[in-house]
């Protein structure tokens, strides 16, 4: 009896977390604008940043702190099988990230949850 109650509680918590992350991503549409927030130690977990060697190969400058307070726009949204939503973002100024990448991919639910992106 105790095991059933415990497993039921765990299942309820997991389902509520999944539902919470989906509410963030369901309200996002193409054209929405966000600001990239400052993160401790430039450690962005939800934004897929290119590795330094790829930035340098394309003639860019490796400076992750240049992302802070940058306004970005959602250009496409892709829903994955696991329920997460990946968005492609670009700068609203039409310049490139690191002078080498026009687009970046973001797990939009995690980014909003972690405070990496702030809705404008």
N, C-alpha and C positions, 0 to 999 in steps of 0.2 A: 504494500500500500504506500509506503514511504517512497519507494523508488518511482512509482507511477506519478506521485505528486511532484517529485523533483523533476522528472523528465517532462511533465506537462508544463511546469514553470519555465524550464529552459526553452522548450519549444515556443512558448508564448513570447518570451523575451526575444528570441531570434526572429520570429515573425514580425514583431513590432519594430525591430531595428531595420529589417528589410523594407517594411512599409514606410518608415521614416525617411530612408534614403531615396526612395522612389518619389516621394512628394516633392523633393527638391528638383529632381530631374524632369518631372512631368510638366513643370511650369516653364521650362526653358524652350525657346523657339529660335529659329534662325533670325538674326538681326539684333538680338538682345546684346546690350553692352555691359561690360563688367570692368572692374579695376583689379589688377593683380596686387595683392596685399603684401606687405613686408612679412617675411617668415624668418624665424630664428635661424641664423646661420645659412641662409640661402638654401635650405633643405626643402625643396618643393616635392611632395610625394604624389600629388594627384596630377600635376602638370608634367607631361613627358618631355623633359628637356634633352636636347641632343648632347652627346658626349663631347668633351672639349676637342678631341682629335677630328671629329666631323665638322665642327665649327671652323677650326683652323684650316682644314683641307679646302673648305669653300670660301676661304678668304675673310672669315669673320673674326670678331674679337670676343674672346671668352671673358664675359663679365656678367655673371648671373645677377648681381645686384642692380643691373640696369633694367631689370624687369619690374622693379618696385614702382608702384603708382602708375603703371602703364595701362592705358585704357585699351580694351580689346573688344572685339565683336565676334559673335558666334556665326560661322559661315556654314556649318553643316552639323547634323546630329545623327548619331548612329546608336541604336539600342542593341545591346549584346544579349546572348542567350542566358547569361547568368543574372540578368536584370539590371545591370549597370548601364549607364549612358555615357558614351564618349562623344565629346564635342570637338570640332576643329575651330580654332580661334585665329584671328589675325589682328594686327594693330589697327586702330581706327585712323592713325596718321598715314596709313598705307606704306610705311617703311618696314624694314625687315627686322626680325629678332636677331640680335647679335650681328647685324649686317650680312647675314647669310641665309636665314630661314624665314620664309614668308608665313608659314603656318606652324602651329603647335597643336598637339592633341591633349585633351584634358578629360579626366574622369570627373564629370561635372558634379555629381553627387558628393564625392569625396572632397572635391575642391571647395565647395560651399560649406560642407560640414567642418573641414579643417580650417576654414578662414583664409584659404589661399586666394580665392576669388571673392569679390564683394560686388553685389549687384548695384548698378547705378540707377 
